[in-house]
Amino acid sequence: MDVDNSIYLRPSLGFTPKQKRNNLVAFSPDILPLYQTKITDPDQLTSTYGSFVAQTVVPEESNLIYVRGAANDPLSPAQADVNLFTVTNELILWPQVLKGSTSIGSISLDYAPLPNPVMNEPGTTASIKSIGLTPPGQGGRHEAIISAIGLTAFDDIADSKNVTDLLATVDSNPALALYNAVVADPVFDVYSFTTRLRFFDDSTKVIQVELDVESIGMPAGYDVSIFSDDPAVNLARTHIVTGHRVGTTITVKDGFDALITVQIYKGTGATMPPNYASVSLVASIVQTSGHLQTIQVIGAEHVLFDSALRLARGIVRAQQLGNTAVGFYFRDAMGDTDSFPRTGAASHSPDIQPLGTVPDSNIVSTLSPTTYNTDVSDARGVNIVSDTSNYVYLRGNTNQATHIETTLYAIPAALLIVPEMYGQHVIQDVDTLGNTTTAVREVIATDPGPLTIDTPFNWFRPPPVRSIDPNSDHYCLIAEARLWTPDPLDRDLWPHQMGLPTGSDVTNWVLGTPTVAWRNVSWVQNPDAPTFSWQTNMTVPDGYASNTRWTLKLACLNMPINGAIAMSATGPVDLHVDKTTITNPQMSIGVDFTGVDPFSSTVSISWWQEGGAPRPAGSSLTALLQINVGGADSLAQVTHLVAKRGPETKDYPLVVGPHYPHLLDAVPKHHDSKKVKGKYLLGNAHPIQPVPHAGRFKGPDVLIRPQLAVALGADRKAVHPKA
């Protein structure tokens, strides 16, 4: 065959043309899947010639494949057409396998020597042209990539009848380079991949094949196992020893064909693999020449772990319409746009806004689009205060409609580089069972532009930062966002779970991730810390009209006078009551509100002893949610009103449902255009009221009819008598 050897692709790192080729290692650093990274300057590839820089091939997504090479003679011009092929991965890439490959395109490499060449430097070259590849999903299998110089098909390569043929036709072939590798996410408990092992041999001998797992750079605490549909291929779970091989020996003969699965296990307490740590499955045979035995590699597959994988995919998805937290981004500094990655400072995001120890009663105005370029928290000089609630709002921007959810973490500064611990420092809510749960705030953006998540996060009673970590002098608030999906199992991991290993450059991670923001905050001692405080849940259930009148109440029972109580809550309306002196042992405070859809809220309650006595046995504080019933406009009257309808109202379009009693402002008409008449017309019995905006309401000072308040739920904290 005619092969242009003036330019070559390496079979592995460190290879030079003076060495014997070992293509079957299948780890060419010159076949470069770069996902969707677009190369604009070939120097980006030639300057990293001494490094393995491939990213990954993502099934069912568009991927870009580049190549680079070097001239055999760096003092002379050279050119080569590099043809690329893909084939479903097999451990040994026999000619029989290559013949089943698919051509995906060709890239021309051109080399011109430098005017003043450097001695012993390779004559490297690369092209900014890429080949697009959108492979199908194949479960645990992947696409192997083959490059061939001067070959447009593999039909002229004879089938290998044995290992000797394989080594002559594939392993040492200067026209070929093989890439049988995947780049994987280092965040896993168990990672697995599957390959196929076939064997061809025209002798009658039984061949022994060593199947080994070799690891490079893997931390302590990882295990590996091998299993197959052929029971002879098996390796029980075994510790990985970096830089060494562990494995098993199998016996094969002509026609052997098996699927093999390798599983990698992360042990308890093991750290994540560093970037480009690898685990390889290697097939080799023992060759004997006289008294000398050598190990000959005949096939290999490789898994490399890279923390940039999810970041790369996240940035790509952020650019794809309707595919992730699409178009949503936080700012790291004023003036930031949706251009990534950014440069500069990352630790004072204007989109994380601590606004004090009570909810902002007018957040729509405080963090409106007109204040988007104002750091309101800075302007107010807000710090994080101990022993009380701290309300933190998030805002962001979108370049299209989207639906996301967000979380917030309060991380001691020295632990910022330990993402495995982020979950221990997440801001929490209280659920309907009284259990703490991760606080998640959902937002639907129907139009592009700035937005505010008007339900704040309540960071309750933050302790001194040094009590959590003695090496930290402040807290770092980390806000994260991800795409909301109807099925929680379809949602992506949170960004810090997407490949941020311990010790990472957190600044560049934040600057490069649209859905992450960071703000350092100062903690101060509360000069007016309550004597007792707790949190509970309040849920406005479904099935009630939005103009239903509700009361969130805090009721005292035998509480000492001259103490004080206060209450605040997250929610779509202002639900806080300022610190109020107890003037009656049975007094209560509360908030009347209406105009809300169903929502769940975490309520914070505080009591100060101050000038009063300690709480006596039998005293209690009870937080409760009430529905206020009474009057012709109440839901309790629905049955009564329907019963009173006159016969001429039988065609009246009565709807009893979520929006009742929001009736029409005008009396409906019959098909004969005559107005419905009658003393008991529902429209008369039920005076129409405008649909209220969400917010508080003030009841009449003098009630014209009896009122009934029905408690839908309560949480009582009592002082019990001593035994």
C-alpha positions in Angstrom: 0.0 0.0 0.0 1.1 3.6 -0.6 1.5 5.5 2.6 2.6 9.1 3.0 4.9 8.9 6.0 6.0 12.5 5.9 3.5 13.2 8.7 2.6 10.8 11.4 0.1 10.6 14.3 1.5 9.1 17.5 0.1 5.9 18.9 0.7 7.1 22.5 2.3 10.0 24.3 6.1 10.2 24.1 6.3 8.3 20.9 9.0 9.2 18.3 9.5 7.8 14.8 12.6 6.0 15.9 10.6 3.8 18.2 8.6 0.7 17.4 4.9 1.6 17.0 2.4 0.2 19.4 -1.0 1.2 17.8 -2.9 -1.4 19.8 -2.4 0.5 23.0 -5.2 2.6 21.3 -4.4 5.8 23.2 -3.3 8.3 20.5 -3.0 11.8 21.8 -3.3 13.2 18.3 -6.9 12.1 17.7 -8.7 14.9 19.6 -12.4 14.7 20.5 -13.0 18.1 22.0 -16.8 17.9 22.5 -18.0 21.3 21.3 -14.8 23.3 21.8 -14.1 25.2 18.6 -10.4 25.7 17.8 -9.7 29.0 16.1 -5.9 28.8 16.2 -3.8 25.6 15.4 -1.3 26.8 18.1 -3.9 25.8 20.6 -3.2 22.2 19.6 0.5 22.3 18.8 1.5 24.1 21.9 0.0 21.3 24.0 1.6 18.6 21.8 3.3 17.0 24.9 0.0 16.7 26.8 -3.1 14.6 26.5 -5.9 17.1 25.9 -8.8 15.1 24.5 -12.2 15.7 26.2 -15.0 13.3 25.4 -17.5 12.1 22.9 -21.1 12.6 24.2 -23.6 10.2 22.7 -26.6 11.7 20.9 -24.9 15.2 20.9 -22.8 17.0 18.4 -19.1 16.5 18.9 -16.1 18.0 17.2 -13.1 15.8 16.3 -9.7 17.4 15.5 -6.3 15.9 14.6 -2.7 17.0 15.0 0.6 15.4 13.9 4.3 15.9 13.3 6.6 15.7 10.3 9.1 12.9 10.1 11.6 15.5 8.9 11.0 18.8 10.7 13.3 20.5 8.2 11.2 19.8 5.2 7.6 20.7 4.2 5.0 17.9 4.6 1.4 17.2 3.9 -1.0 14.4 4.7 -4.7 13.6 4.4 -5.9 12.1 7.6 -9.1 10.0 7.2 -11.2 9.3 10.3 -13.4 6.3 11.0 -15.5 5.2 14.0 -16.5 1.8 15.2 -18.2 0.4 18.2 -15.5 -0.2 20.8 -13.8 -3.6 21.1 -10.9 -4.4 23.3 -8.8 -5.8 20.4 -9.2 -3.8 17.2 -8.5 -6.6 14.7 -8.6 -5.8 10.9 -12.0 -7.6 11.0 -13.2 -4.9 13.4 -11.8 -2.0 11.3 -13.6 -3.3 8.2 -16.9 -2.6 10.0 -16.0 1.0 10.7 -17.7 4.1 9.3 -15.8 6.9 7.5 -16.7 10.3 9.1 -14.4 12.6 7.1 -11.0 13.8 6.2 -8.7 16.5 7.5 -5.6 17.8 5.7 -2.5 18.5 7.7 0.1 20.8 6.3 3.6 21.4 7.7 6.0 24.2 6.9 9.4 24.3 8.7 10.1 27.3 10.9 12.7 29.8 9.5 14.9 29.0 12.5 14.1 25.5 13.5 14.9 24.3 17.0 17.0 21.2 17.2 15.3 18.1 18.4 11.9 19.8 18.4 9.2 17.8 16.5 7.7 19.5 13.4 4.2 19.8 14.8 1.1 20.7 12.8 -2.6 20.9 13.4 -5.7 22.0 11.6 -8.6 24.2 12.8 -10.9 22.1 10.6 -13.0 19.6 12.6 -15.2 16.7 11.8 -18.6 16.5 13.4 -19.7 13.3 15.1 -23.1 12.6 16.6 -22.9 9.0 17.8 -25.9 7.0 19.0 -26.3 6.0 22.6 -25.0 2.5 23.3 -25.4 2.0 27.0 -22.0 1.3 28.4 -20.3 1.1 25.1 -18.7 3.9 23.0 -17.2 4.8 19.7 -13.5 4.0 19.0 -11.9 6.4 16.6 -9.3 5.3 13.9 -7.2 7.6 11.8 -5.6 6.4 8.6 -3.2 8.4 6.4 -3.5 7.5 2.7 -6.3 5.0 3.4 -9.9 5.7 2.5 -11.1 2.2 3.5 -9.8 -0.9 5.2 -10.7 -3.4 2.5 -7.2 -3.9 1.4 -6.0 -4.9 4.8 -6.1 -8.7 5.1 -8.0 -10.3 8.0 -5.7 -11.4 10.8 -5.6 -15.1 11.3 -3.6 -14.9 14.5 -1.8 -12.4 16.8 1.3 -12.4 14.6 -0.9 -11.1 11.7 -2.5 -8.6 14.0 0.8 -7.1 15.1 2.0 -6.8 11.5 -1.1 -5.3 10.0 -2.3 -3.0 12.7 0.1 -2.6 15.6 3.1 -1.5 13.6 1.3 0.1 10.7 2.6 3.7 10.4 -0.6 4.7 8.5 -2.8 4.1 11.6 -3.5 5.6 15.0 -6.2 4.4 17.3 -8.2 6.1 20.1 -10.2 3.7 22.2 -10.9 5.9 25.3 -13.6 7.8 27.1 -13.4 10.9 29.3 -15.7 10.5 32.3 -17.2 12.5 35.2 -15.1 11.9 38.4 -18.3 12.3 40.5 -19.5 8.7 40.9 -20.0 5.9 43.4 -19.8 3.2 40.7 -18.6 3.7 37.2 -18.9 1.0 34.5 -18.1 0.5 30.9 -18.6 -2.5 28.6 -16.5 -3.8 25.7 -16.4 -6.8 23.4 -13.5 -9.2 23.2 -13.1 -11.4 20.1 -10.2 -13.7 19.3 -9.0 -15.1 16.0 -6.4 -17.8 15.7 -5.8 -20.4 12.9 -3.8 -22.8 15.1 -5.2 -25.5 17.3 -3.4 -24.2 20.4 -5.2 -22.7 23.4 -4.0 -19.1 23.9 -3.6 -17.5 27.3 -4.6 -13.9 27.5 -3.9 -11.6 30.4 -6.8 -9.3 31.2 -5.4 -6.5 33.5 -6.7 -3.3 35.0 -4.0 -0.6 35.1 -4.6 2.7 36.9 -2.6 5.9 36.8 -3.1 8.7 39.3 -6.1 7.1 41.0 -6.4 7.9 44.8 -6.5 5.3 47.4 -9.8 3.7 48.2 -11.0 2.6 44.8 -11.8 -1.0 43.8 -12.4 -2.7 40.4 -14.2 -5.8 39.2 -14.5 -7.6 35.8 -17.4 -9.8 34.8 -18.8 -11.1 31.5 -21.4 -13.2 29.8 -18.7 -15.8 29.6 -18.2 -17.2 33.2 -14.5 -17.8 32.5 -14.0 -14.0 32.5 -14.2 -12.9 36.0 -12.3 -10.7 38.5 -13.8 -10.3 42.0 -13.8 -6.8 43.5 -10.1 -5.9 44.0 -8.3 -2.8 45.2 -6.8 -0.6 42.6 -3.1 0.2 43.1 -2.1 3.2 41.0 0.8 2.5 38.7 0.3 -1.3 38.9 -1.9 -3.9 37.2 -4.4 -6.2 38.8 -6.1 -8.8 36.7 -6.9 -12.3 35.7 -5.8 -14.9 33.0 -8.2 -16.4 30.6 -7.9 -19.1 28.1 -9.2 -18.5 24.5 -9.2 -20.1 21.1 -10.4 -19.2 17.7 -14.0 -17.9 17.7 -13.9 -16.6 21.3 -16.5 -13.8 21.6 -17.6 -12.2 24.9 -19.0 -9.0 26.3 -16.9 -7.7 29.3 -18.0 -5.1 31.8 -15.5 -3.3 34.1 -16.9 -1.6 37.2 -14.9 0.9 39.3 -16.1 1.5 42.9 -15.4 4.5 45.0 -14.8 3.5 48.6 -16.1 5.3 51.7 -14.0 8.4 52.3 -12.1 8.2 49.0 -11.4 11.5 47.3 -12.4 12.2 43.7 -9.9 11.2 41.0 -7.7 14.1 39.9 -8.0 15.3 36.3 -6.8 12.8 33.8 -6.4 10.0 36.3 -7.1 6.9 34.3 -8.2 3.3 34.6 -7.4 1.0 31.6 -8.4 -2.5 30.7 -5.5 -4.2 28.9 -5.3 -7.4 26.9 -1.9 -8.9 26.4 -0.2 -12.2 25.7 3.0 -13.7 26.9 5.5 -14.3 24.1 8.4 -16.7 24.7 11.7 -16.6 22.9 14.1 -19.1 24.3 14.3 -18.4 28.0 13.0 -14.8 27.6 9.4 -14.0 28.1 7.8 -10.7 27.1 4.4 -9.2 27.6 2.8 -8.0 24.3 -0.2 -5.7 24.4 -2.8 -6.6 21.8 -5.6 -4.3 22.9 -6.6 -1.7 25.4 -9.4 0.6 26.5 -9.1 3.6 28.7 -11.2 5.7 31.0 -9.9 9.1 32.0 -11.6 11.3 34.6 -11.9 15.0 34.1 -13.7 17.5 36.3 -14.1 19.9 33.3 -16.5 17.5 31.6 -19.7 18.6 33.2 -18.6 22.2 33.1 -18.1 21.9 29.3 -21.4 20.3 28.9 -23.1 22.8 31.1 -21.8 25.7 29.1 -22.8 24.1 25.9 -26.3 23.4 27.2 -26.6 27.0 28.3 -26.2 27.9 24.7 -28.9 25.5 23.5 -32.5 26.7 23.3 -34.7 25.0 25.8 -32.2 22.4 27.0 -31.0 23.3 30.4 -31.1 26.3 32.8 -31.0 27.7 29.3 -30.2 31.3 29.1 -30.3 31.8 32.9 -27.2 33.2 34.4 -25.9 34.8 37.6 -23.5 37.8 37.5 -20.2 37.7 39.2 -19.9 41.5 39.0 -21.9 44.5 37.8 -21.9 44.7 34.1 -21.6 41.0 33.5 -23.5 39.6 30.5 -24.1 36.0 29.2 -20.5 35.7 27.9 -18.5 33.0 29.5 -16.0 32.2 30.8 -15.4 35.5 32.6 -12.4 37.1 34.1 -11.9 39.1 37.3 -13.2 38.8 40.8 -15.9 36.2 41.6 -16.6 36.5 45.3 -19.1 39.4 45.5 -22.0 38.6 43.2 -24.6 41.3 43.1 -27.2 38.6 42.4 -26.9 37.2 46.0 -28.7 39.8 48.2 -28.8 39.4 52.0 -31.4 42.0 52.9 -31.8 41.7 56.7 -33.4 39.8 59.5 -37.0 40.2 58.3 -38.4 39.6 54.8 -38.4 42.7 52.6 -42.0 43.9 52.5 -41.7 45.4 49.0 -39.2 43.1 47.3 -40.8 43.7 43.9 -39.6 47.3 44.1 -36.4 46.7 46.1 -35.0 44.3 43.5 -36.9 45.5 40.5 -35.3 45.7 37.0 -34.6 49.4 37.7 -32.3 48.4 40.6 -30.7 45.5 38.7 -27.4 47.5 38.6 -27.6 48.4 42.2 -26.1 46.3 45.0 -28.9 46.9 47.5 -27.3 44.8 50.2 -24.1 46.8 50.0 -26.1 50.1 50.0 -27.9 49.0 53.2 -24.7 47.6 54.8 -26.3 44.3 55.6 -24.4 41.7 57.6 -25.3 38.2 58.6 -26.6 38.2 62.2 -26.4 35.4 64.7 -29.4 33.8 66.6 -32.1 35.0 64.2 -33.4 34.7 60.7 -31.4 36.1 57.8 -33.3 36.6 54.6 -31.2 36.2 51.4 -32.8 36.9 48.0 -31.5 35.8 44.6 -31.8 37.4 41.2 -30.5 36.7 37.8 -31.0 37.2 34.1 -32.2 35.2 31.1 -31.9 35.6 27.4 -35.1 33.5 26.9 -38.0 31.9 28.7 -36.9 29.2 31.1 -37.9 27.3 34.2 -35.3 26.7 36.8 -34.8 26.0 40.5 -32.1 27.3 42.8 -30.4 26.5 46.1 -28.1 28.4 48.4 -25.2 27.2 50.5 -23.4 29.0 53.4 -19.9 27.5 53.4 -17.0 28.4 55.7 -14.3 30.0 53.6 -11.7 27.3 54.2 -14.1 24.6 53.1 -14.9 26.2 49.7 -12.5 23.9 48.0 -14.2 20.7 49.4 -17.4 20.4 47.4 -18.2 17.0 49.0 -19.1 19.1 52.1 -21.3 21.6 50.4 -24.4 19.6 51.2 -23.7 19.9 54.9 -24.0 23.7 54.6 -27.1 24.0 52.5 -29.8 26.5 53.6 -32.8 24.6 54.8 -36.6 24.9 55.1 -38.9 23.0 57.4 -41.4 20.6 55.8 -44.9 19.7 56.9 -43.6 16.9 59.1 -41.3 19.3 61.0 -38.2 17.9 59.3 -35.5 20.1 57.8 -35.1 19.8 54.1 -33.0 21.5 51.4 -34.5 24.9 50.6 -35.3 25.1 46.8 -36.7 28.1 45.1 -38.4 27.7 41.7 -38.7 30.5 39.1 -40.4 30.5 35.8 -39.2 33.2 33.4 -41.7 33.9 30.6 -39.6 36.6 29.0 -35.9 37.4 28.7 -34.4 40.0 31.0 -33.6 40.5 34.7 -35.6 38.6 37.3 -35.9 38.3 41.1 -36.8 35.2 43.0 -39.1 36.9 45.4 -39.3 34.1 48.0 -36.1 34.4 50.0 -33.9 31.8 51.6 -34.0 32.0 55.5 -30.6 31.3 57.0 -31.7 30.6 60.5 -29.4 31.2 63.5 -26.0 31.0 61.7 -23.3 30.0 64.2 -19.9 31.7 64.4 -17.9 30.5 61.4 -14.9 29.4 63.5 -17.2 27.1 65.5 -17.7 25.1 62.2 -14.2 25.4 60.9 -11.4 27.0 62.9 -9.5 27.9 59.8 -12.3 30.1 58.3 -12.8 33.7 59.1 -16.0 34.3 57.0 -18.8 32.6 55.2 -19.1 32.2 51.4 -22.6 32.1 50.0 -22.8 29.9 46.9 -26.0 30.1 44.8 -26.7 27.4 42.2 -29.4 26.9 39.6 -30.4 24.0 37.4 -33.2 23.2 35.0 -36.5 22.3 36.5 -38.1 19.2 35.0 -41.5 17.6 35.9 -39.7 14.4 36.9 -37.1 15.0 39.6 -35.1 12.0 38.4 -34.6 13.8 35.1 -32.9 16.8 36.7 -29.2 17.4 36.4 -27.0 17.3 39.4 -26.3 20.6 41.1 -23.3 22.4 39.6 -20.9 21.7 42.5 -21.7 18.0 41.9 -20.7 18.2 38.3 -17.0 17.6 38.5 -15.6 20.0 41.1 -12.9 17.9 42.9 -11.4 18.9 46.1 -8.7 21.5 45.7 -10.2 22.9 42.5 -9.7 26.5 41.3 -13.1 27.6 42.7 -12.7 31.1 41.2 -12.4 29.9 37.7 -15.2 27.4 38.3 -17.5 30.2 39.3 -16.4 32.5 36.5 -16.9 29.8 33.9 -20.3 28.5 35.2 -23.4 30.5 34.3 -25.5 28.9 37.0 -23.2 29.5 40.0 -22.7 32.7 42.0 -20.5 33.4 45.0 -20.7 36.2 47.7 -18.5 36.5 50.8 -20.4 37.8 53.8 -19.6 39.0 57.3 -21.1 37.4 60.4 -21.8 39.6 63.4 -23.1 38.8 66.9 -26.7 39.6 67.5 -27.0 42.2 70.3 -30.6 41.3 70.8 -30.6 37.5 70.6 -33.9 35.8 71.5 -34.1 33.6 74.6 -35.9 30.9 72.6 -36.6 30.4 68.9 -37.7 27.7 66.5 -38.9 27.1 63.0 -42.0 25.4 61.7 -43.9 24.9 58.4 -47.0 26.7 57.2 -48.7 25.4 54.1 -51.6 27.0 52.3 -53.2 24.0 50.7 -54.7 23.6 47.3 -58.4 23.8 46.7 -59.1 27.2 48.1 -60.0 30.3 46.2 -57.3 32.9 45.9 -59.4 35.5 47.7 -59.7 33.2 50.8 -58.7 35.1 53.9 -56.0 33.6 56.0 -54.4 34.4 59.3 -50.9 33.3 60.4 -51.0 33.6 64.1 -48.7 33.2 67.1 -50.8 32.7 70.3 -49.6 32.9 73.9 -50.9 30.8 76.7 -49.9 31.8 80.2 -46.8 33.6 78.9 -45.2 36.1 81.3 -45.9 39.7 80.5 -43.0 42.1 79.6 -41.4 39.4 77.5 -41.6 39.8 73.7 -42.4 37.7 70.7 -41.9 38.1 67.0 -42.6 36.1 63.8 -41.4 36.0 60.2 -41.8 33.7 57.2 -40.8 33.2 53.7 -43.6 33.5 51.1 -45.3 35.5 48.3 -46.6 38.0 50.8 -45.2 40.0 53.8 -45.6 37.6 56.7 -43.5 39.1 59.5 -44.6 40.7 62.8 -42.0 42.9 64.5 -40.9 42.3 68.0 -43.9 42.9 70.2 -44.1 43.2 74.0 -46.4 40.7 75.7 -48.9 42.7 77.6 -51.4 39.9 78.2 -50.5 36.3 79.1 -53.1 35.1 76.5 -52.3 37.7 73.8 -51.7 36.8 70.1 -50.0 38.4 67.1 -50.6 37.6 63.5 -50.8 38.5 59.9 -54.0 38.5 57.9 -53.4 37.8 54.2 -55.2 36.9 51.0 -54.8 36.7 47.2 -52.4 33.8 47.3 -52.1 30.5 45.4 -51.1 27.4 47.4 -47.6 27.7 48.8 -45.4 26.3 51.6 -43.4 28.5 53.9 -40.9 28.2 56.8 -42.0 30.3 59.8 -39.4 31.6 62.3 -40.7 32.3 65.8 -38.8 34.1 68.6 -39.4 34.8 72.3 -37.3 37.2 74.5 -37.6 37.0 78.3 -36.4 40.6 78.7 -38.0 42.1 81.8 -40.5 39.3 82.3 -40.2 36.1 84.3 -39.0 32.8 82.8 -41.7 30.7 81.1 -43.7 28.8 83.7 -44.8 25.2 83.5 -48.0 25.0 81.5 -47.1 28.0 79.3 -46.8 27.7 75.6 -46.5 29.5 72.3 -48.5 28.1 69.4 -48.1 29.0 65.7 -51.2 28.3 63.7 -52.7 29.0 60.3 -56.3 29.9 60.2 -58.9 30.3 57.5 -61.4 33.1 58.3 -64.9 32.0 57.5 -68.1 34.2 57.6 -70.2 36.4 55.4 -71.9 35.8 52.0 -68.5 35.6 50.3 -67.1 32.7 52.2 -66.6 29.2 50.8 -68.7 27.8 53.7 -71.7 29.4 52.0 -71.4 27.6 48.7 -73.9 24.9 49.5 -76.4 27.3 51.0 -76.2 29.6 48.0 -76.7 26.8 45.4 -79.8 25.6 47.4 -81.3 29.1 47.2 -81.1 29.5 43.5 -84.4 30.2 41.8 -85.7 28.1 38.8 -84.8 30.8 36.3 -81.1 30.3 37.2 -80.8 26.7 36.1 -78.7 27.7 33.1 -76.5 30.0 35.1 -72.9 29.0 34.4 -72.0 28.3 38.1 -68.4 27.0 38.6 -67.5 25.8 42.0 -63.7 25.2 41.8 -60.3 26.7 42.5 -61.4 30.2 41.3 -64.8 30.3 43.0 -66.2 32.8 43.9 -64.6 35.0 41.2 -67.9 35.4 39.3 -68.5 37.5 36.2 -69.0 41.3 36.8 -72.1 41.3 34.6 -75.2 39.1 34.9 -74.9 36.3 32.2 -77.5 36.1 29.4 -79.6 33.2 28.1 -79.4 32.2 24.5 -82.5 34.4 23.8 -80.4 37.4 25.0 -82.8 38.1 27.8 -81.2 38.8 31.2 -81.6 36.2 33.8 -83.9 37.5 36.5 -84.9 36.3 40.0 -84.7 37.2 43.6 -82.2 34.5 44.4 -79.9 35.1 41.5 -76.5 34.0 42.6 -75.0 37.2 41.3 -77.2 39.1 43.8 -76.8 36.8 46.7 -73.0 36.9 46.2 -71.8 40.5 45.6 -68.9 40.4 43.1 -65.6 41.5 44.5 -62.5 42.2 42.5 -59.8 39.6 42.6 -57.4 40.8 45.3 -53.7 41.2 44.8 -51.6 39.0 47.1 -50.9 40.8 50.3 -52.2 41.7 53.8 -55.7 42.9 54.4 -57.3 44.7 57.3 -60.6 43.4 58.7 -63.4 45.7 59.9 -63.1 47.1 63.4 -66.8 46.2 64.0 -68.0 42.9 62.7 -71.5 43.0 61.3 -72.0 39.3 61.7 -70.3 36.4 63.6 -67.0 35.3 62.2 -65.5 31.9 62.5 -61.7 31.1 62.3 -60.9 27.5 61.5 -57.3 26.4 62.3 -55.9 24.2 59.5 -52.7 23.4 61.4 -50.7 24.4 64.5 -47.2 23.9 66.1 -47.1 24.3 69.9 -44.0 24.7 72.0 -44.9 24.2 75.7 -43.1 24.2 79.0 -44.0 21.0 80.8 -44.2 20.6 84.6 -41.2 19.1 86.2 -41.6 15.5 87.2 
